[in-house]
Amino acid sequence: MRVIAELPHPQCKISIFSMNQKFIVKFEQGPYEQSYKISELDLTGGGVNEVFQIIDETFIETVVERFKTMRSDFTSAYQRQQ
């Protein structure tokens, strides 16, 4: 797996990897991460540029909201064990 791009964003780290005819888009925020796999066969030939189009600001906003939910879920689970 190799990194082919990193997108700057103030709320999370965004990396795009290439592996086994798939693009893997990984979002990281602190100890949490989300990954999305996109088969090269599902794209119309635009390659990584097409992946950039998919990762628009609307999608990134939903990812950031999901990070908030992940943090809340983990905090609740952790507190139940205390």
C-alpha positions in Angstrom: 0.0 0.0 0.0 1.5 3.3 -1.0 0.4 6.9 -0.3 -0.4 8.7 -3.5 -1.9 11.9 -2.1 -2.6 13.8 1.0 -5.3 16.5 1.1 -4.9 19.4 3.6 -7.9 20.0 5.8 -8.1 21.8 9.1 -10.3 19.3 10.9 -8.7 15.9 9.9 -5.9 14.3 8.0 -6.9 12.9 4.6 -4.7 10.4 2.9 -5.3 8.5 -0.3 -3.6 5.1 -0.8 -3.4 2.8 -3.8 -3.4 -1.0 -3.3 -4.7 -4.0 -5.3 -6.6 -1.9 -7.9 -8.3 0.1 -5.1 -8.0 3.6 -3.8 -8.3 3.8 0.0 -9.3 7.1 1.4 -8.4 7.4 5.1 -9.5 10.2 7.4 -7.8 10.6 10.7 -8.7 12.8 13.7 -6.9 12.1 16.9 -7.2 8.4 17.8 -10.1 7.8 15.4 -10.0 6.9 11.7 -12.4 6.1 8.9 -11.5 4.4 5.7 -13.3 4.1 2.4 -12.3 1.8 -0.4 -13.0 2.6 -4.0 -12.4 0.1 -6.7 -10.6 1.5 -9.7 -13.1 -0.4 -11.8 -16.0 1.7 -10.3 -14.4 4.9 -11.6 -14.8 6.1 -15.2 -11.1 6.4 -15.8 -10.2 9.6 -14.0 -8.0 7.8 -11.5 -7.1 9.7 -8.4 -8.5 13.0 -9.8 -11.9 11.3 -9.8 -11.4 10.4 -6.2 -10.7 14.0 -5.4 -14.0 14.9 -6.9 -15.8 12.4 -4.7 -14.2 13.8 -1.6 -16.0 17.1 -1.7 -16.6 19.4 1.2 -20.1 18.0 1.8 -18.7 14.5 2.2 -15.9 15.7 4.5 -18.5 17.5 6.7 -20.3 14.2 7.2 -17.0 12.4 8.0 -16.2 15.1 10.6 -19.7 14.7 12.1 -19.2 10.9 12.2 -15.9 11.5 14.2 -18.0 13.4 16.8 -20.4 10.4 17.0 -17.4 8.0 17.3 -15.9 10.1 20.1 -19.3 10.2 21.9 -19.8 6.5 21.5 -16.4 5.6 22.8 -16.6 8.0 25.8 -20.0 6.5 26.8 -18.6 3.0 26.5 -15.5 3.9 28.5 -17.6 5.6 31.2 -19.8 2.5 31.6 -16.7 0.6 32.6 -15.7 3.1 35.4 
